[in-house]
Amino acid sequence: MTRIIHITDLHFWHIVRNPLLLCNKRILGNLNLLLRRQHYVHQERAQSFIDLFPSLEADALLIGGDLTTTATEAEYRQAAVFVNTLAQFGIPVYMTAGNHDLYTFESKRQQRFEKHFGNRLEKAGIPSLKFLPGGTPLLIVPTARPNLLSSRGHISNTQLQDTQTLLEQAPEGPLVVLAHYPVLSTPSHHSNYMRQLGNGALLHRLLGDTSRPILYLAGHVHVFSHTRDPQFPNLEQITSSALFYEKQHHPGGFTEIVYTDGEVAVHPWQYNNGWKRTPESCDTTSAKSL
């Protein structure tokens, strides 16, 4: 049995008061943080998740990006303390960046994600193949990049070629993919063009054409969903809730995934006056490719 914990969209936040740090897209993000986001991203719940974590008896922790809100140094320090504390429990941690971790072109140039989490990466922006405890291949696919106004992602042709090479190198059998952006347009209310993954249709077909069982773990949409693709039934997608959210009747949470003798059980967790494990999820078949 292998137990995976998938967390994503932590959005640690820090209000910026230095005007020199607001001469870019961050001015919009900081305004959103002042008026809205600080009221529903409960980063004070971080300690309660740390306290819960040992009882989960996880074999691996997968982090799907958006650890920060506007990619400031202060936010990265908060996120790094959180991740390093969880890593001290002795399990491997795998991660990828989200669009908020590359919120400005300045944060990309400064390589803040690599600075704080480079010890958990091979090369930033390049797909990589790892192996989870128990031997299941894990393909980490970078899908985030800075954007001037939108939150749209992108996977380049080179990244697609690298992904195909790694798929061919991976041993036969089930495979887990970790990315920030979904590859299926679920939940549908988050599938508008400005939030989608550029070249997502090509990645979708690349994964589907393998015919091997693939569990695709994503974030970005801030809500839990579990979908088997009707076009490629070998492709199953899970999006996890934003870890510390409490917004519009969507509680914060994470996902527990258990592999047992080739079978997969998916359990969403929610925060409702404490962390609570909900009944096992069954996939739906209403997805469309991007």
C-alpha positions as CSV (number, residue, x, y, z in Angstrom):
1,M,0.0,0.0,0.0
2,T,1.2,3.5,-0.9
3,R,-0.5,6.6,0.6
4,I,0.0,9.9,-1.2
5,I,-1.0,13.3,0.2
6,H,-1.7,16.0,-2.5
7,I,-1.8,19.6,-1.3
8,T,-2.0,22.7,-3.6
9,D,-2.7,26.4,-3.7
10,L,-1.5,27.3,-0.2
11,H,-1.3,31.0,-1.2
12,F,0.8,32.1,1.8
13,W,0.3,35.9,1.7
14,H,2.1,39.0,2.8
15,I,0.8,42.5,2.2
16,V,3.3,44.6,0.3
17,R,3.8,48.2,1.6
18,N,7.0,49.0,-0.2
19,P,6.0,50.9,-3.4
20,L,9.1,49.9,-5.2
21,L,7.8,46.3,-5.1
22,L,4.5,47.3,-6.7
23,C,5.8,48.5,-10.1
24,N,4.5,45.4,-11.9
25,K,1.6,43.0,-11.8
26,R,2.0,42.7,-8.0
27,I,0.0,46.0,-7.6
28,L,-3.1,44.2,-8.8
29,G,-2.4,41.1,-6.7
30,N,-1.7,43.3,-3.6
31,L,-5.0,45.2,-4.1
32,N,-6.9,41.9,-4.4
33,L,-5.2,40.7,-1.3
34,L,-6.1,43.8,0.7
35,L,-9.8,43.8,-0.4
36,R,-10.5,40.1,-0.7
37,R,-8.0,37.3,-0.5
38,Q,-6.7,38.0,3.0
39,H,-10.2,37.3,4.3
40,Y,-10.6,33.8,2.9
41,V,-7.0,32.4,2.9
42,H,-6.6,31.3,6.4
43,Q,-2.8,30.8,6.5
44,E,-3.0,30.5,10.3
45,R,-4.3,26.9,9.7
46,A,-0.8,25.9,8.6
47,Q,0.1,24.7,12.1
48,S,-3.0,22.6,12.4
49,F,-2.1,20.8,9.2
50,I,1.4,20.3,10.5
51,D,-0.1,18.8,13.6
52,L,-2.3,16.5,11.6
53,F,0.3,15.4,9.1
54,P,2.0,12.6,11.1
55,S,-1.3,10.8,11.7
56,L,-1.9,10.6,7.9
57,E,1.0,8.0,7.7
58,A,1.8,9.3,4.2
59,D,4.5,7.7,2.1
60,A,4.9,10.9,-0.1
61,L,3.8,14.5,-0.2
62,L,3.0,16.1,-3.5
63,I,2.6,19.9,-3.7
64,G,0.9,21.3,-6.8
65,G,2.1,24.9,-6.8
66,D,0.8,28.3,-5.8
67,L,2.6,28.2,-2.5
68,T,2.7,32.0,-2.6
69,T,0.3,34.8,-3.6
70,T,2.4,37.5,-5.3
71,A,5.8,35.7,-5.2
72,T,7.5,38.0,-2.7
73,E,10.5,37.0,-0.7
74,A,8.5,37.2,2.5
75,E,5.8,34.8,1.1
76,Y,8.5,32.4,-0.1
77,R,10.1,32.3,3.4
78,Q,6.7,31.5,4.9
79,A,6.1,28.7,2.4
80,A,9.6,27.3,2.8
81,V,9.3,27.0,6.6
82,F,6.0,25.2,6.1
83,V,7.4,22.7,3.5
84,N,10.6,22.1,5.4
85,T,8.7,21.4,8.6
86,L,6.6,18.8,6.8
87,A,9.7,17.3,5.3
88,Q,11.2,16.7,8.7
89,F,8.7,13.9,9.2
90,G,10.9,11.9,7.0
91,I,8.9,11.4,3.8
92,P,9.9,12.5,0.2
93,V,8.4,15.8,-1.0
94,Y,7.8,16.4,-4.7
95,M,6.6,19.8,-6.0
96,T,6.0,22.0,-9.0
97,A,5.5,25.8,-9.3
98,G,2.1,27.5,-9.9
99,N,1.3,30.7,-11.7
100,H,1.3,32.7,-8.4
101,D,4.9,31.4,-7.7
102,L,5.9,33.1,-10.9
103,Y,3.5,36.0,-10.4
104,T,5.8,38.7,-11.9
105,F,8.6,38.5,-14.5
106,E,10.9,39.9,-11.7
107,S,10.2,36.9,-9.5
108,K,11.0,34.6,-12.4
109,R,14.3,36.5,-13.1
110,Q,15.2,36.3,-9.4
111,Q,14.5,32.5,-9.5
112,R,12.8,32.7,-6.2
113,F,11.2,29.2,-6.6
114,E,14.5,27.7,-7.3
115,K,16.2,29.6,-4.4
116,H,13.8,28.3,-1.8
117,F,12.9,24.8,-3.2
118,G,15.8,24.0,-5.6
119,N,16.9,21.2,-3.4
120,R,13.6,19.4,-4.4
121,L,14.0,20.1,-8.1
122,E,16.3,18.8,-10.8
123,K,16.0,21.7,-13.3
124,A,13.3,24.3,-13.1
125,G,11.0,24.4,-16.1
126,I,12.0,20.9,-17.3
127,P,9.8,17.8,-16.9
128,S,11.3,15.2,-14.6
129,L,10.7,11.6,-13.8
130,K,10.7,10.4,-10.2
131,F,9.6,7.2,-8.4
132,L,7.2,7.1,-5.5
133,P,7.8,4.8,-2.6
134,G,6.6,1.4,-3.9
135,G,8.0,2.1,-7.4
136,T,5.1,4.0,-9.1
137,P,6.6,6.5,-11.6
138,L,5.9,10.1,-11.0
139,L,6.1,12.6,-13.9
140,I,6.4,16.2,-12.8
141,V,5.3,18.5,-15.6
142,P,5.9,22.3,-15.3
143,T,2.9,24.3,-16.7
144,A,3.3,27.8,-15.1
145,R,4.9,30.9,-16.4
146,P,4.6,34.7,-15.7
147,N,1.8,36.6,-17.4
148,L,1.3,40.3,-17.5
149,L,-2.5,40.2,-16.8
150,S,-4.0,36.7,-17.0
151,S,-3.5,33.6,-15.0
152,R,-3.1,31.4,-18.1
153,G,-0.5,28.6,-18.1
154,H,1.5,27.2,-20.9
155,I,3.5,24.0,-21.8
156,S,5.9,24.6,-24.6
157,N,6.7,22.3,-27.5
158,T,10.0,21.5,-26.0
159,Q,8.4,20.6,-22.7
160,L,5.9,18.4,-24.5
161,Q,8.8,16.6,-26.3
162,D,10.6,16.1,-23.0
163,T,7.4,14.8,-21.4
164,Q,7.0,12.3,-24.3
165,T,10.5,11.1,-23.8
166,L,10.0,10.5,-20.1
167,L,6.7,8.7,-20.7
168,E,8.6,6.3,-23.1
169,Q,11.3,5.8,-20.4
170,A,8.9,5.1,-17.6
171,P,8.3,1.5,-16.7
172,E,4.9,0.0,-17.8
173,G,2.0,0.2,-15.5
174,P,0.2,3.0,-13.6
175,L,1.8,6.5,-13.6
176,V,1.1,9.6,-11.6
177,V,1.5,13.1,-13.2
178,L,1.9,16.2,-11.0
179,A,1.2,19.6,-12.6
180,H,-0.4,22.9,-11.6
181,Y,-2.9,23.3,-14.3
182,P,-5.7,20.8,-15.1
183,V,-5.6,19.1,-18.4
184,L,-9.4,18.5,-18.5
185,S,-11.9,21.4,-18.3
186,T,-13.3,20.5,-14.9
187,P,-14.6,22.1,-12.8
188,S,-16.3,23.9,-15.7
189,H,-16.6,27.3,-14.0
190,H,-12.8,27.6,-14.0
191,S,-12.3,26.7,-17.6
192,N,-12.4,30.1,-19.2
193,Y,-9.6,31.0,-21.7
194,M,-7.7,33.4,-19.3
195,R,-7.2,30.5,-16.8
196,Q,-6.6,27.6,-19.1
197,L,-3.4,25.8,-20.0
198,G,-1.9,26.8,-23.3
199,N,-1.1,23.8,-25.4
200,G,-3.2,21.8,-22.9
201,A,-5.0,19.9,-25.7
202,L,-1.6,18.6,-26.9
203,L,-0.6,17.4,-23.4
204,H,-4.1,15.8,-23.0
205,R,-3.6,13.8,-26.2
206,L,-0.1,12.9,-25.4
207,L,-1.1,11.4,-22.1
208,G,-4.2,9.8,-23.5
209,D,-2.5,8.1,-26.4
210,T,-0.2,6.2,-24.0
211,S,-3.2,3.9,-23.1
212,R,-1.5,3.4,-19.7
213,P,-3.4,4.2,-16.4
214,I,-2.5,7.8,-15.6
215,L,-3.6,9.7,-12.5
216,Y,-3.2,13.4,-13.2
217,L,-3.0,15.6,-10.1
218,A,-3.6,19.3,-10.5
219,G,-4.5,22.5,-8.6
220,H,-5.2,26.0,-9.8
221,V,-9.0,25.7,-9.6
222,H,-9.2,25.7,-5.8
223,V,-11.9,23.0,-5.5
224,F,-11.9,19.2,-5.4
225,S,-12.9,17.3,-8.5
226,H,-12.4,13.7,-9.6
227,T,-13.0,12.9,-13.3
228,R,-12.3,10.1,-15.7
229,D,-11.8,11.3,-19.2
230,P,-14.5,9.8,-21.6
231,Q,-12.2,10.3,-24.6
232,F,-9.2,8.6,-23.0
233,P,-10.6,6.3,-20.2
234,N,-7.0,5.6,-19.1
235,L,-6.7,9.2,-17.9
236,E,-8.1,10.1,-14.5
237,Q,-7.8,13.7,-13.1
238,I,-8.0,14.9,-9.6
239,T,-8.0,18.6,-8.6
240,S,-7.5,19.3,-4.9
241,S,-9.0,22.1,-2.9
242,A,-6.9,25.1,-2.0
243,L,-5.4,24.1,1.4
244,F,-6.3,27.1,3.5
245,Y,-9.4,28.4,1.7
246,E,-12.8,29.2,3.1
247,K,-14.6,30.8,0.2
248,Q,-18.1,30.7,-1.3
249,H,-19.1,27.5,0.5
250,H,-16.0,25.7,-0.8
251,P,-14.0,24.6,2.3
252,G,-10.2,24.3,2.2
253,G,-8.8,20.8,2.0
254,F,-6.4,18.3,0.4
255,T,-6.6,14.8,-1.1
256,E,-5.5,11.5,0.2
257,I,-4.8,8.9,-2.5
258,V,-4.1,5.2,-1.6
259,Y,-2.7,2.6,-4.0
260,T,-3.4,-1.0,-2.8
261,D,-2.7,-3.9,-5.2
262,G,-3.3,-1.8,-8.2
263,E,-6.5,-0.3,-6.9
264,V,-6.8,3.5,-6.2
265,A,-8.9,5.0,-3.4
266,V,-9.4,8.8,-3.3
267,H,-10.4,10.5,-0.1
268,P,-10.9,14.3,-0.1
269,W,-10.3,16.0,3.3
270,Q,-12.0,19.3,4.3
271,Y,-11.5,21.8,7.0
272,N,-14.7,22.3,9.0
273,N,-13.8,23.3,12.5
274,G,-10.9,20.9,12.1
275,W,-9.6,18.6,9.4
276,K,-12.1,15.8,8.5
277,R,-11.8,12.9,6.0
278,T,-14.8,12.6,3.7
279,P,-16.1,9.5,2.1
280,E,-14.2,8.0,-0.8
281,S,-14.7,9.8,-4.1
282,C,-16.0,8.1,-7.3
283,D,-15.0,9.6,-10.6
284,T,-17.4,11.3,-12.9
285,T,-17.3,11.1,-16.7
286,S,-18.4,14.5,-17.8
287,A,-15.0,16.0,-18.7
288,K,-13.9,17.6,-21.9
289,S,-10.4,18.2,-23.0
290,L,-9.2,21.8,-23.0
